[in-house]
Amino acid sequence: MSHRAGLDRASVVEAAAKLVDEEGIEHLMLGRLAERLGISTPSLYNHVAGLPGLKHDLALYCLRDLLGCVTRATIGKSRAEAIVALADAYRAYGRKTPGRYALTQQAPPPDDQEVQAVARQVVDVVLAVLAPYNLSEEDAIHAIRGLRSIVHGFISLEIVGGFGIPIDTDASFHWIITLFIAGLSRSNATEKKDE
């Protein structure tokens, strides 16, 4: 196989993103990706620094993708409307692009400043959505972890077909998110009363 015209790092990473969405992150191998691209495996090294470099580039790609998704969903919204929009966008991202979504679930390596910076931007969007609830810094982290756990748990069960009872899953999802929002509102009201 020869060098393919028009192939660059961005197109290699995009092809890797499609591969993990279709086959899962466990199938991300240079040989498999090269086969999909119609090139030899050594040719990939012209575009990425081996499998570790590809995983780094792919993590950045997926986090930027998620960042754009949740940012667009929450712009111009506040309080409950923003939380629902964030949760819906996050869930839609996980359902539509399961491999990319899986790559966004791992905490970035502490020594990878580039991935850390984009992951921090995602957290900053969620902090901005939660800002009207006037949570302490620690409580805001608890709230982020709670919301992320709710959405991730729901996505995980949906992906494996875990909801067999014939009741609308969107309604169930929004019911849970509404309870989460009620908890935030109640916590905020309690703190104001104690002041």
N, C-alpha and C positions, 0 to 999 in steps of 0.2 A: 504494500500500500504506500502511496506517496503522500506528500504534503497536500492538504486540501486547501484550496484558495478560499479566502474569506474567513478562515478560522482564526479566532483570537481568544484571549483569556476570557472575555465576557461570554462569548458563545460556548466555550468549553464549560464554564460555570453554569450557564443556563441549561445546557444539556445534562449536566450532573444533577441539577435541581429537578428536571423532568424525570430523570432516572430514579431518584430517591422517592419522588411522588408515586411513580408507577410500581416500583419494585421494593421499596423500603431502604432505609439507610444501611442495613446489613449487606446490601448488594452493591454498595458503592466501592467499586474496584476499578483501578486504572484500565485493566484489560477489558472489562465490560463496557466502560465508557468509550474507550477507543473503538471498540467494535461498533457501538451505536453511531459514532461519528464517522466511521468508514476510514479510519487512519490506523497506523501501527501504534502500539503502546509507547514506544520511545518518542514518537512525535508529540505526545502530550507534554513531554518535558520542555518543549518549546514555549508552552503556555502556562504551565503550573509547576510548582516545586514539588513534584511527586504527590503521593497521596496525602501527606501532612499539609502541604501547601494547598492542595485542592480542598481539603476539609476546612482550612482556615478561610479560603476565599468563599466557599459555600456557606459557612457560618455567617460571614459578613453579608453575603447576598440575601440570605434568609432573614436575618435580623433587620436589614434595611427594608426588605419587602414587608415584614410585619409592622415596622415603624410607620411606613407610609400608609398601610391599611388602617391602623388604629388612629393615626393622626387625622386622616381624611374623615373617618367616622365620627370623631368627637369635636371637630372644629365647629364653633358656634353653638355648642350645647353645654348645659351645665346641670349639676346635681344629678337627680335620678335619670333624666334623659341622656346625659353623657355616660353614666355608668352602663345603662342598657345598651347604648350604641357601641360602647367599648366592648362589652361582653359579646354582643351579636357579631361584631367584626372579628373578634378573636376566635369565636366559635366557627364562623364561616371560613376563616383562614385555615383552621385545623381540618375542617371537613373537605375543603377544596384542594388543599395542598398538604396532605398528611406527612409526607417525608420532610418537607421544608419546616412544617410545624414542629416535628419531632426534633429537628436540629436547633430550634429556638428554645427548647426546654432545658438544655444543659446550661449551667452557670458557666460563663466564659472563663477561660484560663486566666489566673491572676497576672501572668506575665504578658498577656496579649492585649496591649493597650488599645489597639484599633478595634478589636471586637468588644472590649470593655466599654469603650466610648459609645458605640452604637447601642449596646445593651442598656447603658445608662440613659440614653435618650428615650428608649422604650419605657423604662421606669419613670422617667420625668413626665411623659405623657400621662401615665396612670396617676402620678402624684398631682398633676394639674387637675385631673378629673376629680380627685378626692379633696382638693384644696378647700372647696366650700364647706366641708364638714369640720374644718378646724381641728384636725387630729394632731396629736403630738407626733414628733418624728418617729418614735417607736411604734405608736398605734397605726400610723400610716403604713409602715412596713408590714405590720400584722394584717392590715386591711388588704394590702396588695397580695400578700401570700394567700389570704382567704379567698379573694376573688379569683386569683389564678388557679387555686386548687379546685374551686367550684367549676370553673370553665373547663379546666383540664380533665377533671373527673368525668364531666358530662361528655366531652369530646371522645375520651378514651372508651367509654361505654357505647357511644353511638357507633364508633368505627368498628367495634367487634360485634355489633348487633345485639347489644345488651338490653335494649328496651323492646320487649316483645308484646307488652300489654297495649292494646289498640287505643291509646289515648295520645293526643297530639304532643309530640316531643317539644315543639316550640313553646307550647303552653306550659309544659313542665319546666322548661329552661327559664322562662320569664317568671314563673312562680318562685323559683329558687332565687333568682336575681332580685326580685322584689323583696323577699325576706332578708337578703343581705343588705339591701338599701335601708329597709326598716330598722335593722340592727344598727347601722351606722347613724341613722337619724336619732334613734333612741339613745345611743351612747353619747352623741353630741349634746342632746337635751339634758341628760343626766349630769354631764360635766359642767354645763352652764348653771344648773341648779345648785351644784356643790360649791360654786365659786362665791 
